[in-house]
Amino acid sequence: MTVSMPAHWERVDRTGAATTQQTAQAPATVEKIVFVSRRDGASQIYIMNTDGSEQQRLTNSGEAFTPAISPDGTRILFNSTGNGNAEIWVMLLHPATFSAEIHVMNSDGSGDAAITQAGATSEYPCWSPDGKQIAFQTSQDGNFEIYIMNADGSDPRRLTYNDAFDGRPSWGSVIR
């Protein structure tokens, strides 16, 4: 997981001239593995070091599965049945402690909720390479189809239209 921050900043006066420049130390890259375990009964999301040390549970309601760390290392996308159906959630990850909280992306931090439609099964989420969108499968139209939406859950768009199952998307760049 990589935690990113600006390498420098400038103070600009009212005329637009740069008056001060500070250089921040480059962020450390910390490799972590997120995974699912049933060690406490229900499937839950955990995080650990790549050597298996410092295992920590991050979720605690319903069943949680299919975790994916965002490209910038600040969020974990996952499924949870905490509201009865499999819905897609985003967890903000606090790099200093590797503790986590579940939030919809409201700018004021309010509105803890799933980011997909209640009453449908939405699962197998994956991040776009830039972390701005999420691809997923959902049964909201009667059978499983592939959708994309913005990372805050807004603007869901259906991509497939088949009577047969379409699902388990994986988003990445391919060589042509």
Contacts in CASP RR format, 6 or more apart in sequence:
PFRMAT RR
TARGET T0000
AUTHOR 0000-0000-0000
METHOD contacts of the structure
MODEL  1
MTVSMPAHWERVDRTGAATTQQTAQAPATVEKIVFVSRRDGASQIYIMNT
DGSEQQRLTNSGEAFTPAISPDGTRILFNSTGNGNAEIWVMLLHPATFSA
EIHVMNSDGSGDAAITQAGATSEYPCWSPDGKQIAFQTSQDGNFEIYIMN
ADGSDPRRLTYNDAFDGRPSWGSVIR
1 29 0 8 1.000
1 30 0 8 1.000
1 31 0 8 1.000
1 32 0 8 1.000
1 69 0 8 1.000
1 73 0 8 1.000
1 93 0 8 1.000
1 95 0 8 1.000
2 27 0 8 1.000
2 29 0 8 1.000
2 30 0 8 1.000
2 72 0 8 1.000
2 73 0 8 1.000
3 27 0 8 1.000
3 28 0 8 1.000
3 29 0 8 1.000
3 30 0 8 1.000
3 72 0 8 1.000
3 73 0 8 1.000
3 74 0 8 1.000
3 95 0 8 1.000
4 27 0 8 1.000
4 72 0 8 1.000
4 73 0 8 1.000
5 24 0 8 1.000
5 27 0 8 1.000
6 24 0 8 1.000
7 23 0 8 1.000
7 24 0 8 1.000
7 26 0 8 1.000
8 21 0 8 1.000
8 22 0 8 1.000
8 23 0 8 1.000
8 24 0 8 1.000
9 21 0 8 1.000
9 22 0 8 1.000
9 24 0 8 1.000
10 18 0 8 1.000
10 19 0 8 1.000
10 20 0 8 1.000
10 21 0 8 1.000
11 18 0 8 1.000
11 19 0 8 1.000
11 20 0 8 1.000
11 21 0 8 1.000
12 18 0 8 1.000
12 19 0 8 1.000
13 19 0 8 1.000
30 95 0 8 1.000
31 49 0 8 1.000
31 50 0 8 1.000
32 47 0 8 1.000
32 48 0 8 1.000
32 49 0 8 1.000
32 50 0 8 1.000
32 69 0 8 1.000
32 98 0 8 1.000
33 47 0 8 1.000
33 48 0 8 1.000
33 49 0 8 1.000
33 50 0 8 1.000
33 52 0 8 1.000
34 45 0 8 1.000
34 46 0 8 1.000
34 47 0 8 1.000
34 58 0 8 1.000
34 67 0 8 1.000
34 68 0 8 1.000
34 69 0 8 1.000
34 76 0 8 1.000
35 45 0 8 1.000
35 46 0 8 1.000
35 47 0 8 1.000
35 48 0 8 1.000
35 67 0 8 1.000
36 43 0 8 1.000
36 44 0 8 1.000
36 45 0 8 1.000
36 46 0 8 1.000
36 64 0 8 1.000
36 65 0 8 1.000
36 66 0 8 1.000
36 67 0 8 1.000
37 43 0 8 1.000
37 44 0 8 1.000
37 46 0 8 1.000
37 57 0 8 1.000
38 44 0 8 1.000
40 57 0 8 1.000
42 62 0 8 1.000
42 63 0 8 1.000
42 64 0 8 1.000
43 63 0 8 1.000
43 64 0 8 1.000
43 65 0 8 1.000
44 57 0 8 1.000
44 58 0 8 1.000
44 59 0 8 1.000
44 60 0 8 1.000
44 63 0 8 1.000
44 64 0 8 1.000
45 57 0 8 1.000
45 58 0 8 1.000
45 59 0 8 1.000
45 64 0 8 1.000
45 65 0 8 1.000
45 67 0 8 1.000
45 76 0 8 1.000
45 78 0 8 1.000
45 91 0 8 1.000
46 55 0 8 1.000
46 56 0 8 1.000
46 57 0 8 1.000
46 58 0 8 1.000
47 55 0 8 1.000
47 56 0 8 1.000
47 58 0 8 1.000
47 98 0 8 1.000
48 54 0 8 1.000
48 55 0 8 1.000
48 56 0 8 1.000
54 98 0 8 1.000
56 98 0 8 1.000
56 99 0 8 1.000
58 76 0 8 1.000
58 91 0 8 1.000
58 99 0 8 1.000
58 100 0 8 1.000
59 78 0 8 1.000
59 80 0 8 1.000
59 91 0 8 1.000
59 100 0 8 1.000
59 102 0 8 1.000
61 80 0 8 1.000
61 82 0 8 1.000
62 80 0 8 1.000
62 81 0 8 1.000
62 82 0 8 1.000
62 84 0 8 1.000
63 80 0 8 1.000
63 81 0 8 1.000
63 82 0 8 1.000
64 78 0 8 1.000
64 79 0 8 1.000
64 80 0 8 1.000
64 81 0 8 1.000
64 89 0 8 1.000
65 78 0 8 1.000
65 79 0 8 1.000
65 80 0 8 1.000
65 123 0 8 1.000
66 78 0 8 1.000
66 79 0 8 1.000
66 123 0 8 1.000
66 124 0 8 1.000
66 125 0 8 1.000
67 76 0 8 1.000
67 77 0 8 1.000
67 78 0 8 1.000
68 76 0 8 1.000
68 77 0 8 1.000
68 78 0 8 1.000
68 125 0 8 1.000
68 126 0 8 1.000
68 127 0 8 1.000
69 75 0 8 1.000
69 76 0 8 1.000
69 93 0 8 1.000
70 76 0 8 1.000
70 77 0 8 1.000
70 127 0 8 1.000
70 131 0 8 1.000
70 151 0 8 1.000
71 127 0 8 1.000
71 129 0 8 1.000
71 130 0 8 1.000
71 131 0 8 1.000
72 131 0 8 1.000
73 93 0 8 1.000
73 95 0 8 1.000
74 92 0 8 1.000
74 93 0 8 1.000
74 95 0 8 1.000
75 90 0 8 1.000
75 91 0 8 1.000
75 92 0 8 1.000
75 93 0 8 1.000
75 151 0 8 1.000
76 90 0 8 1.000
76 91 0 8 1.000
76 93 0 8 1.000
76 100 0 8 1.000
77 88 0 8 1.000
77 89 0 8 1.000
77 90 0 8 1.000
77 91 0 8 1.000
77 125 0 8 1.000
77 126 0 8 1.000
77 127 0 8 1.000
77 134 0 8 1.000
78 88 0 8 1.000
78 89 0 8 1.000
78 91 0 8 1.000
78 125 0 8 1.000
79 86 0 8 1.000
79 87 0 8 1.000
79 88 0 8 1.000
79 89 0 8 1.000
79 122 0 8 1.000
79 123 0 8 1.000
79 124 0 8 1.000
79 125 0 8 1.000
80 86 0 8 1.000
80 87 0 8 1.000
80 89 0 8 1.000
80 114 0 8 1.000
81 87 0 8 1.000
83 114 0 8 1.000
83 118 0 8 1.000
85 118 0 8 1.000
85 119 0 8 1.000
85 120 0 8 1.000
85 121 0 8 1.000
85 122 0 8 1.000
86 121 0 8 1.000
86 122 0 8 1.000
86 123 0 8 1.000
87 114 0 8 1.000
87 115 0 8 1.000
87 116 0 8 1.000
87 117 0 8 1.000
87 118 0 8 1.000
87 121 0 8 1.000
87 122 0 8 1.000
88 114 0 8 1.000
88 115 0 8 1.000
88 116 0 8 1.000
88 122 0 8 1.000
88 123 0 8 1.000
88 125 0 8 1.000
88 134 0 8 1.000
88 136 0 8 1.000
88 153 0 8 1.000
89 102 0 8 1.000
89 114 0 8 1.000
89 115 0 8 1.000
90 102 0 8 1.000
90 103 0 8 1.000
90 104 0 8 1.000
90 105 0 8 1.000
90 115 0 8 1.000
90 151 0 8 1.000
90 152 0 8 1.000
91 100 0 8 1.000
91 101 0 8 1.000
91 102 0 8 1.000
91 103 0 8 1.000
92 100 0 8 1.000
92 101 0 8 1.000
92 102 0 8 1.000
92 103 0 8 1.000
93 100 0 8 1.000
94 100 0 8 1.000
94 101 0 8 1.000
101 112 0 8 1.000
102 112 0 8 1.000
103 109 0 8 1.000
103 111 0 8 1.000
103 112 0 8 1.000
104 111 0 8 1.000
104 112 0 8 1.000
104 113 0 8 1.000
104 114 0 8 1.000
104 115 0 8 1.000
104 152 0 8 1.000
104 153 0 8 1.000
105 115 0 8 1.000
105 151 0 8 1.000
105 152 0 8 1.000
105 153 0 8 1.000
115 149 0 8 1.000
115 152 0 8 1.000
115 153 0 8 1.000
116 122 0 8 1.000
116 136 0 8 1.000
116 138 0 8 1.000
116 149 0 8 1.000
116 153 0 8 1.000
116 156 0 8 1.000
117 138 0 8 1.000
117 140 0 8 1.000
117 156 0 8 1.000
119 140 0 8 1.000
120 138 0 8 1.000
120 139 0 8 1.000
120 140 0 8 1.000
121 138 0 8 1.000
121 139 0 8 1.000
121 144 0 8 1.000
122 136 0 8 1.000
122 137 0 8 1.000
122 138 0 8 1.000
122 139 0 8 1.000
122 140 0 8 1.000
122 147 0 8 1.000
123 136 0 8 1.000
123 137 0 8 1.000
123 138 0 8 1.000
124 136 0 8 1.000
124 137 0 8 1.000
124 167 0 8 1.000
124 168 0 8 1.000
124 169 0 8 1.000
125 134 0 8 1.000
125 135 0 8 1.000
125 136 0 8 1.000
126 134 0 8 1.000
126 135 0 8 1.000
126 136 0 8 1.000
126 169 0 8 1.000
126 170 0 8 1.000
126 171 0 8 1.000
127 133 0 8 1.000
127 134 0 8 1.000
127 151 0 8 1.000
127 171 0 8 1.000
128 134 0 8 1.000
128 135 0 8 1.000
128 148 0 8 1.000
128 171 0 8 1.000
128 172 0 8 1.000
129 171 0 8 1.000
129 172 0 8 1.000
129 173 0 8 1.000
131 151 0 8 1.000
132 150 0 8 1.000
132 151 0 8 1.000
133 148 0 8 1.000
133 149 0 8 1.000
133 150 0 8 1.000
133 151 0 8 1.000
133 171 0 8 1.000
134 148 0 8 1.000
134 149 0 8 1.000
134 150 0 8 1.000
134 151 0 8 1.000
134 153 0 8 1.000
135 146 0 8 1.000
135 147 0 8 1.000
135 148 0 8 1.000
135 159 0 8 1.000
135 169 0 8 1.000
135 170 0 8 1.000
135 171 0 8 1.000
136 146 0 8 1.000
136 147 0 8 1.000
136 148 0 8 1.000
136 149 0 8 1.000
136 169 0 8 1.000
137 144 0 8 1.000
137 145 0 8 1.000
137 146 0 8 1.000
137 147 0 8 1.000
137 166 0 8 1.000
137 167 0 8 1.000
137 168 0 8 1.000
137 169 0 8 1.000
138 144 0 8 1.000
138 145 0 8 1.000
138 147 0 8 1.000
139 145 0 8 1.000
141 158 0 8 1.000
143 162 0 8 1.000
143 163 0 8 1.000
143 164 0 8 1.000
143 165 0 8 1.000
144 165 0 8 1.000
144 166 0 8 1.000
144 167 0 8 1.000
145 158 0 8 1.000
145 159 0 8 1.000
145 160 0 8 1.000
145 161 0 8 1.000
145 162 0 8 1.000
145 166 0 8 1.000
145 167 0 8 1.000
146 158 0 8 1.000
146 159 0 8 1.000
146 160 0 8 1.000
146 166 0 8 1.000
146 167 0 8 1.000
146 169 0 8 1.000
147 156 0 8 1.000
147 157 0 8 1.000
147 158 0 8 1.000
147 159 0 8 1.000
148 156 0 8 1.000
148 157 0 8 1.000
148 159 0 8 1.000
149 155 0 8 1.000
149 156 0 8 1.000
149 157 0 8 1.000
160 166 0 8 1.000
160 167 0 8 1.000
END
